[in-house]
Amino acid sequence: MAIDAELVRKVAQLAHIAEPEERLAPLAAELNGIIAWIEQLAEVDTDGVEPMTSAVAATLPLREDVVTDGGDSARVLANAPKTVDGFFVVPKVVE
């Protein structure tokens, strides 16, 4: 996939990024270099390689899944800066 100055201009406009006209061609060249580097990854033989989520093999400790009543609400609410009728009071964020 080749990226030209026109495509860079269109993407910059869609992203609401103001780029001067003289920066479009160098950006296109830089993006083409990045795309070429990414395309090199397709050449890597990954047959027989298991997908991984981390570079370190580790298992997470598990706990028993037990249903509880949630504990002592009075102790939990004691940490709140402000409560009303047993509920946390938080600032309004949506009008």
C-alpha positions in Angstrom: 0.0 0.0 0.0 1.5 3.3 -1.1 0.7 6.4 0.9 0.9 9.7 -1.0 0.6 13.3 0.1 -3.1 13.4 -0.9 -3.9 10.5 1.5 -2.0 12.1 4.3 -4.0 15.3 3.7 -7.3 13.4 3.8 -6.4 11.5 7.0 -5.1 14.7 8.7 -8.4 16.4 7.8 -10.4 13.5 9.2 -8.4 13.6 12.4 -8.7 17.4 12.6 -4.9 17.7 12.6 -3.6 20.9 10.9 -0.5 20.0 8.8 1.2 22.5 6.6 1.4 21.6 2.9 5.2 21.3 3.0 4.9 18.6 5.7 2.6 16.3 3.7 5.2 14.8 1.4 7.8 14.0 4.2 5.0 12.5 6.3 3.9 10.3 3.4 7.5 9.1 3.0 7.8 8.4 6.7 4.5 6.5 6.8 5.6 4.4 3.7 8.7 3.5 5.6 6.6 2.4 8.6 4.3 0.3 6.4 7.3 -1.3 4.7 8.7 -2.3 8.1 5.3 -3.8 9.2 5.1 -5.7 5.9 8.5 -7.3 6.8 6.7 -9.0 9.7 4.6 -11.0 7.3 7.9 -12.7 6.1 8.6 -14.2 9.6 7.8 -17.9 9.8 5.5 -18.3 12.8 4.4 -21.9 12.1 4.2 -23.9 15.3 4.5 -20.8 17.5 1.8 -20.5 20.1 0.1 -17.1 20.6 1.1 -15.5 23.8 -0.2 -12.7 26.0 3.1 -12.1 27.8 6.8 -12.7 27.3 6.9 -14.4 30.7 5.0 -17.6 31.3 3.0 -17.2 34.5 -0.2 -18.4 35.9 -2.5 -16.3 38.0 -3.4 -17.3 41.5 -7.1 -18.3 41.7 -9.4 -17.8 44.6 -12.5 -19.8 45.3 -15.6 -18.2 43.8 -17.9 -17.7 46.8 -21.1 -15.6 46.9 -21.1 -13.3 50.0 -23.4 -10.6 51.3 -20.7 -8.0 50.3 -19.4 -7.4 53.8 -20.1 -4.6 56.2 -21.5 -1.6 54.3 -21.0 0.7 57.3 -17.2 0.0 57.2 -17.2 0.6 53.4 -19.1 3.8 53.6 -16.8 5.0 56.4 -14.2 5.6 53.7 -16.5 7.9 51.7 -16.1 11.6 52.0 -19.9 12.0 51.8 -22.8 9.7 52.1 -26.6 10.0 52.1 -29.0 7.2 53.1 -26.3 4.5 52.9 -25.0 5.6 49.4 -21.9 7.3 48.2 -22.4 10.9 47.1 -20.4 11.9 44.0 -20.2 15.0 42.0 -22.6 15.3 39.0 -20.6 14.7 35.8 -23.4 14.7 33.2 -25.9 17.5 32.8 
